[in-house]
Amino acid sequence: MSQAERLKKVINSLLETPHSFAMGIKLPTAATIYDILKGKRQISRAVLRKIKEAYPELNTEWLLTGEGEVYLWKRGFPEAETLKEKEEKYGNDCSLCNEQTTPCTPCI
């Protein structure tokens, strides 16, 4: 899976559009996100830093390389403990996006 595919998976799991995701991570325009999704560019350190600030539960190593889990709470990341508790409470069936994976943000 490419960076573009992984970023698309994250955006979809958050029930965002590329534009709303770009605004959420405080990019001035959505062009950078669209370029990444089209495979025209890789995720830069600056964009990665903005993603990490907006979504600390997201495993940026996975986003860049595909290694590890999508979300850090699966590794026991303490800052995301409340998300882990919600995952345990609601299970792995996402009622909004119908994925049999970790629930998307609105579902938890």
Secondary structure, DSSP 8 states (H G I E B T S, - for coil): --HHHHHHHHHHHTT--HHHHHHHTT-SSSHHHHHHHTTSS---HHHHHHHHHH-TTB-HHHHHH--S-SBGGGGT-GGGHHHHHHHHHHTT--TTT--SSS--GGG-
